[in-house]
Amino acid sequence: MHRYTSWLVAIFFLLISCEGPNGETNSVEKPPIPLSLLASATASSSPEADPDLWLLAHIDVETTGLLPGYHEMIDIGLVYTNLSGEILDSLFLRIHANHPDRCSAIAKQINSYDPARWDSLKALTTRAAVDSILHFHMQTAVNRPTLMVSFNSHFDLSFLDQLFREEGHSWREMFHYFVLDIPSMAWSQGYRDLYLARFREERGIADESHVAEEHTGISGAMKNVRIYKELVKGAGK
């Protein structure tokens, strides 16, 4: 009898947790934006079947640290290309951090972040940054399916996702759900150095500046395009 009562209590609390005051279920959280706005997860074509239709969005970000959700993106570079790596357009934005006090010492050494300096460089609010990125994408892609490409895709995508979520948007409004990672491409060609120093040296690829004031998302994204173009050449051999 005790076991039977326990089961009834468990079922009761389960029903309460799954049903709202008006009878609606609460077990599944509603998406932050309409699903109709998301870039198609199953595009009507593929890069293999229709390469001239697809675009690549090469992205690099600078942040106040390594932990998305605690640290923040403070600049972003986007370079849109065709699948061969030929540049179509680019965008560079600096973004105000909502919690500048969380910036790590190492991050400051890498990107010279300082709130006063960002003010002087016309940094945007997170809302204005998201609006600018979406506008740039719509103007450049014009409904063409687009794949995001990054040097460390998990890192950059995590911060991009965090930025867009803060403003009630999703990166999936712009990009296909597959994301390309440059070191993974090089790995398939036998390069195990995750920073690709040997690859760049062998191919004569110019590195981006490591002077903190010049080390930005756009300098990183442009370097990524140079590496990508050489990787494509190597894959075709």
VOBA-1610 file (N, C-alpha, C; in pm, whole numbers, padded with zeros to 5 digits, always signed):
BEGIN
Met+00084-00121+00000Met+00000+00000+00000Met+00087+00125+00000His+00193+00123+00078His+00284+00237+00087His+00349+00264-00049Arg+00389+00154-00118Arg+00451+00169-00249Arg+00351+00228-00348Tyr+00225+00184-00342Tyr+00121+00234-00432Tyr+00097+00382-00409Thr+00092+00425-00282Thr+00073+00567-00249Thr+00189+00651-00302Ser+00310+00599-00290Ser+00427+00672-00339Ser+00419+00696-00489Trp+00372+00592-00561Trp+00357+00608-00705Trp+00254+00715-00739Leu+00142+00719-00666Leu+00040+00820-00692Leu+00093+00961-00666Val+00169+00977-00559Val+00227+01108-00527Val+00324+01152-00636Ala+00405+01057-00684Ala+00502+01088-00789Ala+00431+01132-00917Ile+00324+01060-00953Ile+00249+01095-01074Ile+00183+01231-01059Phe+00132+01262-00940Phe+00067+01390-00913Phe+00164+01505-00935Phe+00283+01494-00876Phe+00381+01602-00891Phe+00432+01611-01035Leu+00439+01499-01105Leu+00479+01501-01245Leu+00378+01578-01328Leu+00249+01556-01302Leu+00145+01627-01375Leu+00148+01776-01346Ile+00172+01812-01220Ile+00180+01954-01183Ile+00295+02022-01257Ser+00409+01953-01262Ser+00527+02014-01323Ser+00512+02026-01474Cys+00426+01946-01537Cys+00413+01946-01682Cys+00294+02027-01731Glu+00210+02076-01641Glu+00091+02148-01684Glu+00082+02283-01617Gly+00061+02387-01697Gly+00052+02523-01645Gly-00087+02552-01594Pro-00110+02675-01546Pro-00238+02711-01486Pro-00353+02706-01585Asn-00324+02722-01715Asn-00431+02719-01815Asn-00437+02588-01891Gly-00368+02487-01836Gly-00370+02356-01898Gly-00260+02334-01999Glu-00177+02440-02026Glu-00070+02420-02122Glu+00045+02346-02057Thr+00120+02270-02136Thr+00231+02194-02080Thr+00355+02281-02072Asn+00433+02261-01965Asn+00554+02339-01942Asn+00680+02256-01957Ser+00665+02131-02003Ser+00780+02042-02005Ser+00879+02079-02115Val+00831+02145-02222Val+00918+02183-02332Val+00924+02335-02340Glu+01042+02389-02327Glu+01058+02533-02333Glu+01039+02583-02475Lys+00964+02691-02491Lys+00941+02745-02624Lys+01069+02806-02679Pro+01091+02794-02810Pro+01211+02853-02869Pro+01205+03004-02858Pro+01321+03073-02848Pro+01321+03218-02831Pro+01273+03293-02953Ile+01281+03235-03072Ile+01234+03299-03194Ile+01154+03197-03274Pro+01067+03244-03365Pro+00991+03149-03447Pro+01083+03059-03528Leu+01049+02932-03533Leu+01131+02837-03608Leu+01139+02872-03756Ser+01038+02943-03805Ser+01037+02979-03947Ser+01150+03075-03982Leu+01207+03143-03881Leu+01315+03237-03907Leu+01451+03171-03915Leu+01460+03045-03872Leu+01589+02977-03871Leu+01630+02935-04011Ala+01761+02946-04039Ala+01812+02898-04166Ala+01782+02749-04177Ser+01746+02704-04295Ser+01702+02566-04312Ser+01810+02466-04272Ala+01773+02371-04187Ala+01866+02266-04146Ala+01887+02166-04259Thr+01791+02159-04347Thr+01804+02070-04462Thr+01778+02151-04588Ala+01881+02224-04632Ala+01868+02309-04750Ala+01829+02225-04870Ser+01764+02292-04967Ser+01716+02220-05084Ser+01831+02173-05174Ser+01952+02223-05149Ser+02069+02179-05223Ser+02182+02156-05124Ser+02295+02111-05174Ser+02412+02091-05089Ser+02532+02156-05156Pro+02638+02186-05079Pro+02759+02243-05141Pro+02818+02151-05247Glu+02797+02023-05233Glu+02847+01927-05332Glu+02768+01938-05462Ala+02636+01946-05449Ala+02551+01946-05568Ala+02542+02083-05635Asp+02551+02190-05555Asp+02530+02324-05608Asp+02629+02422-05546Pro+02759+02406-05574Pro+02861+02487-05506Pro+02850+02637-05534Asp+02798+02675-05649Asp+02789+02818-05681Asp+02683+02890-05600Leu+02592+02814-05539Leu+02486+02876-05460Leu+02532+02910-05318Trp+02621+02830-05263Trp+02655+02838-05121Trp+02763+02944-05094Leu+02758+02998-04971Leu+02856+03093-04923Leu+02922+03042-04796Leu+03036+03100-04763Leu+03105+03075-04637Leu+03114+03205-04560Ala+03090+03198-04428Ala+03107+03312-04339Ala+03224+03281-04246His+03341+03337-04277His+03460+03317-04195His+03453+03414-04077Ile+03457+03359-03956Ile+03432+03439-03837Ile+03546+03424-03737Asp+03583+03537-03676Asp+03678+03535-03565Asp+03632+03637-03462Val+03646+03603-03335Val+03601+03693-03229Val+03712+03717-03128Glu+03704+03832-03063Glu+03786+03860-02946Glu+03693+03870-02826Thr+03740+03827-02711Thr+03654+03816-02594Thr+03726+03866-02468Thr+03650+03875-02359Thr+03710+03914-02231Thr+03763+03795-02153Gly+03755+03677-02210Gly+03804+03556-02144Gly+03758+03433-02218Leu+03770+03319-02154Leu+03746+03191-02221Leu+03609+03129-02195Leu+03531+03186-02103Leu+03406+03121-02060Leu+03284+03195-02113Pro+03221+03146-02222Pro+03100+03211-02273Pro+02989+03206-02169Gly+02919+03318-02154Gly+02816+03328-02052Gly+02865+03402-01930Tyr+02995+03396-01905Tyr+03058+03476-01799Tyr+03143+03584-01865His+03233+03543-01954His+03306+03638-02035His+03223+03672-02158Glu+03263+03779-02229Glu+03181+03830-02338Glu+03263+03856-02464Met+03194+03854-02577Met+03254+03894-02703Met+03268+04046-02705Ile+03388+04095-02740Ile+03407+04240-02745Ile+03448+04287-02885Asp+03468+04196-02978Asp+03473+04234-03119Asp+03454+04110-03204Ile+03415+04135-03329Ile+03391+04024-03422Ile+03426+04069-03564Gly+03492+03980-03637Gly+03517+04001-03779Gly+03447+03894-03859Leu+03379+03933-03965Leu+03311+03840-04055Leu+03358+03867-04197Val+03402+03764-04266Val+03442+03775-04406Val+03362+03671-04484Tyr+03279+03717-04577Tyr+03198+03626-04658Tyr+03270+03598-04789Thr+03276+03468-04823Thr+03342+03426-04946Thr+03255+03323-05019Asn+03295+03293-05142Asn+03237+03176-05208Asn+03312+03052-05160Leu+03280+02937-05213Leu+03342+02814-05163Leu+03489+02802-05200Ser+03535+02884-05295Ser+03676+02885-05330Ser+03758+02977-05239Gly+03688+03058-05159Gly+03755+03150-05069Gly+03772+03290-05124Glu+03707+03321-05237Glu+03714+03456-05293Glu+03623+03548-05213Ile+03678+03661-05167Ile+03605+03749-05075Ile+03494+03825-05146Leu+03376+03826-05084Leu+03261+03901-05133Leu+03240+04029-05054Asp+03251+04021-04921Asp+03234+04140-04837Asp+03280+04105-04696Ser+03297+04209-04613Ser+03343+04186-04476Ser+03281+04288-04381Leu+03284+04255-04254Leu+03230+04342-04149Leu+03316+04329-04025Phe+03343+04440-03959Phe+03415+04440-03832Phe+03342+04528-03733Leu+03315+04474-03614Leu+03246+04548-03509Leu+03319+04533-03377Arg+03325+04640-03300Arg+03361+04632-03159Arg+03234+04642-03077Ile+03231+04570-02965Ile+03108+04556-02886Ile+03140+04587-02740His+03055+04667-02677His+03072+04697-02535His+03043+04572-02451Ala+03128+04545-02354Ala+03102+04438-02258Ala+03008+04489-02150Asn+02910+04408-02113Asn+02820+04445-02004Asn+02886+04427-01868His+02992+04345-01864His+03064+04320-01738His+03214+04334-01764Pro+03261+04457-01788Pro+03403+04476-01820Pro+03496+04434-01707Asp+03444+04433-01584Asp+03527+04394-01469Asp+03566+04246-01474Arg+03499+04167-01556Arg+03530+04025-01566Arg+03643+03994-01665Cys+03691+04095-01734Cys+03795+04072-01835Cys+03921+04018-01769Ser+03973+03909-01822Ser+04093+03848-01766Ser+04218+03925-01811Ala+04324+03912-01732Ala+04450+03980-01764Ala+04506+03930-01896Ile+04493+03800-01922Ile+04546+03744-02047Ile+04470+03799-02167Ala+04338+03812-02155Ala+04259+03868-02264Ala+04303+04011-02296Lys+04327+04090-02193Lys+04373+04228-02214Lys+04507+04231-02286Gln+04593+04137-02252Gln+04724+04130-02319Gln+04709+04095-02466Ile+04608+04015-02498Ile+04590+03969-02636Ile+04523+04076-02723Asn+04416+04141-02670Asn+04336+04230-02754Asn+04330+04375-02706Ser+04402+04406-02598Ser+04409+04544-02547Ser+04271+04600-02513Tyr+04183+04514-02463Tyr+04049+04563-02428Tyr+04055+04659-02311Asp+03984+04769-02326Asp+03967+04867-02219Asp+03837+04943-02247Pro+03746+04953-02149Pro+03617+05018-02175Pro+03630+05159-02232Ala+03723+05238-02180Ala+03739+05375-02229Ala+03788+05375-02374Arg+03879+05284-02404Arg+03929+05273-02542Arg+03818+05229-02635Trp+03737+05135-02591Trp+03624+05089-02673Trp+03526+05203-02698Asp+03504+05290-02598Asp+03420+05409-02618Asp+03476+05496-02731Ser+03607+05519-02727Ser+03669+05606-02827Ser+03667+05543-02965Leu+03657+05410-02972Leu+03655+05339-03100Leu+03512+05311-03148Lys+03414+05376-03085Lys+03274+05368-03128Lys+03217+05226-03117Ala+03247+05159-03007Ala+03193+05025-02986Ala+03041+05030-02976Leu+02977+04923-03018Leu+02830+04915-03018Leu+02778+04844-02894Thr+02653+04866-02863Thr+02585+04786-02762Thr+02562+04647-02819Thr+02530+04551-02734Thr+02503+04416-02784Thr+02383+04415-02879Arg+02280+04494-02850Arg+02164+04502-02938Arg+02202+04555-03075Ala+02277+04665-03077Ala+02317+04723-03205Ala+02409+04629-03282Ala+02494+04556-03210Ala+02585+04462-03276Ala+02508+04349-03344Val+02412+04291-03274Val+02332+04182-03331Val+02254+04232-03452Asp+02194+04350-03439Asp+02119+04407-03552Asp+02211+04430-03673Ser+02333+04479-03648Ser+02427+04507-03756Ser+02471+04378-03825Ile+02495+04273-03746Ile+02537+04144-03804Ile+02425+04085-03889Leu+02302+04089-03837Leu+02189+04035-03913Leu+02168+04114-04043His+02180+04246-04035His+02162+04330-04154His+02270+04299-04257Phe+02395+04288-04211Phe+02505+04257-04301Phe+02482+04122-04370His+02440+04024-04292His+02416+03892-04350His+02307+03897-04456Met+02197+03965-04425Met+02086+03970-04521Met+02127+04040-04650Gln+02208+04147-04637Gln+02254+04218-04755Gln+02351+04135-04839Thr+02437+04060-04771Thr+02544+03988-04841Thr+02498+03851-04892Ala+02429+03777-04807Ala+02389+03641-04845Ala+02266+03639-04936Val+02173+03732-04913Val+02051+03740-04993Val+01986+03602-05006Asn+01961+03540-04891Asn+01892+03409-04884Asn+01973+03292-04937Arg+02100+03312-04966Arg+02182+03198-05008Arg+02226+03119-04885Pro+02225+02986-04890Pro+02268+02907-04775Pro+02414+02937-04742Thr+02441+02952-04612Thr+02573+02997-04568Thr+02625+02908-04456Leu+02750+02866-04469Leu+02817+02787-04367Leu+02915+02875-04290Met+02911+02865-04158Met+03008+02936-04076Met+03140+02858-04077Val+03252+02932-04085Val+03386+02873-04082Val+03466+02948-03977Ser+03541+02874-03894Ser+03619+02939-03789Ser+03744+02859-03760Phe+03842+02923-03698Phe+03966+02855-03665Phe+03947+02763-03545Asn+03866+02805-03450Asn+03829+02721-03336Asn+03678+02732-03325Ser+03608+02653-03404Ser+03465+02675-03424Ser+03385+02666-03295His+03422+02576-03205His+03347+02564-03081His+03355+02693-03000Phe+03473+02751-02991Phe+03492+02874-02914Phe+03414+02990-02974Asp+03436+03016-03104Asp+03370+03129-03167Asp+03219+03113-03169Leu+03172+02993-03199Leu+03028+02970-03204Leu+02964+02986-03067Ser+03032+02942-02961Ser+02977+02956-02826Ser+02953+03102-02790Phe+03049+03188-02825Phe+03034+03330-02794Phe+02932+03397-02886Leu+02928+03356-03013Leu+02827+03409-03104Leu+02688+03370-03056Asp+02671+03245-03016Asp+02543+03197-02965Asp+02501+03275-02841Gln+02595+03298-02749Gln+02565+03372-02627Gln+02521+03515-02659Leu+02593+03582-02750Leu+02558+03719-02787Leu+02417+03726-02844Phe+02386+03635-02937Phe+02255+03638-03002Phe+02142+03602-02904Arg+02166+03507-02815Arg+02064+03469-02718Arg+02030+03586-02625Glu+02131+03664-02589Glu+02108+03779-02500Glu+02007+03876-02560Glu+02001+03882-02691Glu+01913+03976-02759Glu+01792+03908-02824Gly+01763+03785-02782Gly+01644+03716-02830Gly+01654+03667-02973His+01775+03643-03020His+01797+03594-03156His+01876+03464-03152Ser+01900+03409-03270Ser+01979+03287-03283Ser+02071+03301-03403Trp+02193+03251-03389Trp+02285+03248-03504Trp+02231+03165-03618Arg+02136+03076-03587Arg+02075+02991-03689Arg+01983+03071-03782Glu+01955+03196-03749Glu+01884+03281-03843Glu+01968+03308-03967Met+02100+03290-03954Met+02191+03321-04064Met+02254+03198-04127Phe+02294+03102-04042Phe+02383+02997-04088Phe+02321+02859-04078His+02362+02773-04169His+02329+02630-04166His+02383+02571-04035Tyr+02321+02462-03988Tyr+02363+02409-03858Tyr+02495+02335-03863Phe+02546+02299-03981Phe+02682+02249-03991Phe+02778+02367-03982Val+02888+02349-03906Val+02990+02453-03891Val+03126+02391-03926Leu+03205+02460-04005Leu+03335+02409-04048Leu+03446+02461-03957Asp+03545+02374-03932Asp+03655+02406-03841Asp+03787+02392-03915Ile+03867+02498-03920Ile+03988+02500-04001Ile+04094+02399-03954Pro+04127+02391-03823Pro+04226+02289-03783Pro+04182+02147-03817Ser+04052+02121-03817Ser+04004+01988-03854Ser+04030+01961-04002Met+04015+02064-04084Met+04045+02047-04226Met+04193+02015-04245Ala+04279+02089-04172Ala+04423+02066-04184Ala+04462+01930-04128Trp+04394+01885-04025Trp+04420+01754-03964Trp+04405+01644-04069Ser+04306+01658-04154Ser+04282+01555-04256Ser+04394+01552-04360Gln+04475+01659-04364Gln+04588+01664-04457Gln+04721+01635-04386Gly+04712+01587-04261Gly+04831+01543-04191Gly+04895+01644-04099Tyr+04832+01759-04078Tyr+04889+01862-03990Tyr+04829+01848-03850Arg+04915+01825-03751Arg+04869+01802-03614Arg+04894+01921-03522Asp+04960+02025-03572Asp+04979+02147-03495Asp+04848+02226-03501Leu+04779+02237-03388Leu+04647+02299-03389Leu+04651+02446-03428Tyr+04766+02511-03412Tyr+04778+02652-03450Tyr+04827+02667-03595Leu+04862+02557-03659Leu+04899+02551-03801Leu+05020+02638-03835Ala+05115+02651-03742Ala+05235+02729-03769Ala+05315+02668-03884Arg+05331+02535-03884Arg+05407+02469-03990Arg+05336+02484-04125Phe+05206+02469-04124Phe+05129+02483-04248Phe+05147+02623-04306Arg+05136+02726-04220Arg+05151+02863-04267Arg+05292+02889-04320Glu+05390+02834-04250Glu+05528+02854-04293Glu+05554+02787-04428Glu+05505+02665-04444Glu+05525+02592-04570Glu+05456+02661-04688Arg+05341+02720-04661Arg+05263+02780-04770Arg+05287+02931-04784Gly+05370+02988-04699Gly+05397+03132-04706Gly+05277+03218-04673Ile+05197+03174-04577Ile+05075+03246-04539Ile+05108+03346-04429Ala+05076+03473-04453Ala+05102+03577-04355Ala+05015+03559-04232Asp+05076+03567-04115Asp+05003+03559-03990Asp+04937+03693-03961Glu+04841+03694-03870Glu+04785+03821-03826Glu+04879+03886-03724Ser+04860+04014-03699Ser+04944+04085-03605Ser+04918+04034-03463His+05026+04024-03386His+05013+03988-03245His+05037+04108-03154Val+05042+04227-03213Val+05039+04351-03134Val+04896+04368-03085Ala+04878+04380-02956Ala+04743+04374-02896Ala+04646+04473-02960Glu+04691+04596-02986Glu+04602+04698-03043Glu+04561+04666-03187Glu+04637+04578-03253Glu+04607+04542-03392Glu+04547+04403-03405His+04537+04333-03294His+04487+04195-03296His+04336+04199-03278Thr+04264+04181-03388Thr+04119+04197-03387Thr+04051+04079-03455Gly+03919+04077-03443Gly+03842+03973-03510Gly+03857+03977-03661Ile+03867+04096-03719Ile+03878+04102-03865Ile+04016+04059-03911Ser+04120+04088-03835Ser+04254+04041-03874Ser+04259+03888-03866Gly+04193+03831-03765Gly+04187+03686-03754Gly+04104+03622-03864Ala+03990+03683-03896Ala+03904+03627-04001Ala+03973+03631-04137Met+04046+03740-04165Met+04119+03749-04292Met+04230+03644-04300Lys+04298+03622-04186Lys+04400+03516-04184Lys+04335+03380-04210Asn+04219+03359-04151Asn+04149+03232-04170Asn+04115+03208-04317Val+04077+03315-04387Val+04047+03302-04530Val+04172+03261-04606Arg+04286+03321-04573Arg+04411+03285-04640Arg+04445+03138-04618Ile+04427+03092-04495Ile+04454+02951-04466Ile+04356+02861-04539Tyr+04228+02897-04535Tyr+04125+02816-04601Tyr+04155+02797-04749Lys+04195+02906-04817Lys+04221+02897-04961Lys+04336+02800-04989Glu+04437+02799-04905Glu+04549+02705-04923Glu+04508+02563-04891Leu+04421+02546-04792Leu+04371+02412-04759Leu+04290+02355-04876Val+04210+02440-04939Val+04132+02395-05055Val+04224+02351-05167Lys+04332+02426-05188Lys+04429+02387-05291Lys+04490+02251-05259Gly+04528+02233-05131Gly+04590+02107-05090Gly+04497+01989-05102Ala+04369+02012-05073Ala+04270+01904-05083Ala+04249+01861-05227Gly+04275+01953-05320Gly+04252+01923-05460Gly+04366+01853-05530Lys+04479+01835-05456Lys+04596+01773-05518Lys+04577+01622-05532
//
